[in-house]
Amino acid sequence: MIRVGILGAAGYTGGELIRVLTGHKSSKIVFANSESNAGNAVTDVHGGLQGDTDLKFTDAMPFDAVDVVFFCFGHGKSEAFLREHSVPQGVKIIDLAQDFRLAAPGNDFVYGLPEIHRRQIAGATRVANPGCFATCIQLALLPAARMGLLTSDVAVNAITGSTGAGQKPGATTHFSWRVDNLSIYKAFTHQHVPEIRQSLAEAQGHLSAAIDFIPYRGNFARGIFATAVVRTEAAIEDIVEGYKAFYADEPFTHYSDKPIDLKQVVNTNKCLVHCDKHGDKLLVTACIDNLLKGAVGQAVQNMNIMFGLEESSGLRLKASAF
C-alpha cells in the first residue's frame, strides 16, 4: 500500500487528486495539508467528495509516515518550500508546479511525461509533472518531432477551461465574465513554451523552429483543445503511420482516425490525437482534460510508474456519453 501525503490539498488539483486516490486500491491518503482549512472536513471544500471520504485537512506534515508526497502548490511555491523544509530522502516527491520542469544544473527532478520518459520516471525519487497546455501540445507534436518534421515555425492555438486558472477567484474567472465569452492571454509568452521546446528538441535532436503559441480562455470548466499547424511535404499516410507507431503501446494517449472533440476526454486521463493534411500544411489536433492528463491523472500515472504498479491503476476513468 502506497502511503500518500498531499500539500496544497484545498485547491482544484488537490481536490481532484483526492478524488482519484479514493478509487486507487493500492494507495492510502495519510494526510491532506491545508493550513487555512486545518481541522475542517475535506468535503467542506470539495463538496463533490461527499460520501467518498471522511478525511480532514491538517496543518501537519508527517513526512515520516508517507512514501510519496504530492506538491499541489501554485507556481514558485515548491522551490521555496524545499528551501525551508526537509523532506526525508526516502520519500518520493511529485511536483505539480512548474518550478522544476526545465533541466538545469542541480535540478534532480525528472520531467514526468511518461510517453517519452517512462524509464527515467521509474527510477526517479523526484518528478516534475508537466503543465496542462504543455502536455497537450507536446503529445500533439512529439511524433512529428521524432519524424524530423519540425523544420519551420509551428502555429499552435489552444483553448482551456476555467479550472486551469486555479480555485482563487480572479477578474477573468468569474462566471459572469467567462460565460459566453472568449479571450486570448499570454500570446507567444506562455510559461509552458520552454518545457514544450525542451521535449520537442529532445525528440527531434534539435529545434530551431519557433513554437508560436496562442492560448485562449474558454467558457467551459475543464478540458484543453489544441491545434498545431506544421509545414511539411511528407505524405499524410506516412505521418499517420508514424503517429500510430509512436503511441501504439501507450495506455492513455491514442491516435484517432476520426476528428476528435473535447467531450471524448473530459473526466478521463486520455489524450486523443488526430492528423489532417491540406497541401503542405499538416493540421494536428489534440485534446485532454486539464485537471487529469494535464495534472492530477498524469501525476498518479507517474506515481504508479515510480512504485512499479500497473500504469493505469486507479485511472480507468470514463468519459460521459453526453
Salt bridges, closest charged atoms under 4 A:
GLU16 OE2 - ARG19 NH2 2.78
GLU16 OE2 - ARG222 NH2 2.52
ASP67 OD1 - ARG3 NH2 2.98
ASP108 OD1 - ARG126 NH1 3.81
GLU115 OE2 - LYS293 NZ 2.92
GLU195 OE2 - ARG101 NH1 3.08
GLU202 OE2 - HIS117 NE2 2.88
GLU250 OE1 - ARG118 NH2 2.64
ASP257 OD1 - LYS244 NZ 2.95
ASP276 OD1 - HIS274 NE2 3.27
ASP280 OD1 - ARG231 NH1 3.08
ASP280 OD1 - LYS281 NZ 3.92
ASP289 OD2 - ARG222 NE 2.81
GLU311 OE1 - ARG118 NE 2.80
